[in-house]
C-alpha cells in the first residue's frame, strides 16, 4: 500500500470499504474532485445511503479500501430558544425551517 501508487477510478469503484475497526461500511461508488485539489470517495453504505469520504481518511487501497473511522463529536446542547442543526451543529432560532449555515432542513 505505497502512497506513491496512483489509482484509476475503474480500479477503486466497486471496492469494499472497511473502516479501521474492521467493519464493512459499503462500496466505493464514485470519486469526486474539486478544482482546488480535494478528492473524495462516494461510498454507497450498506443501508443504501451515500457517504462522502475525504481522501485524508483513506489509509490504504488493496483488495479493499481501508478508511479511518470518523469520530462523531457529541451533539452540542442548544441555547434557550434555539435548535441545533443535525448536519453541521450550528444553532438556529426555534421555528427556523432551514439551517442558515448549511441550508439543510431543520424539520
Number of C-alpha atoms within 10 A of each C-alpha: 8 8 8 6 7 7 9 8 13 10 12 21 17 17 19 21 24 19 19 15 10 11 11 16 18 22 22 24 18 16 19 14 12 8 6 6 8 11 16 19 24 18 24 20 17 11 8 9 9 16 16 15 19 16 14 11 16 19 14 14 19 11 11 16 22 23 22 15 14 10 6 6 7 7 11 13 11 16 11 8 10 15 20 19 23 15 13 13 18 16 19 20 15 13 11 13 13 14 22 15 13 12 12 14 13 17 10
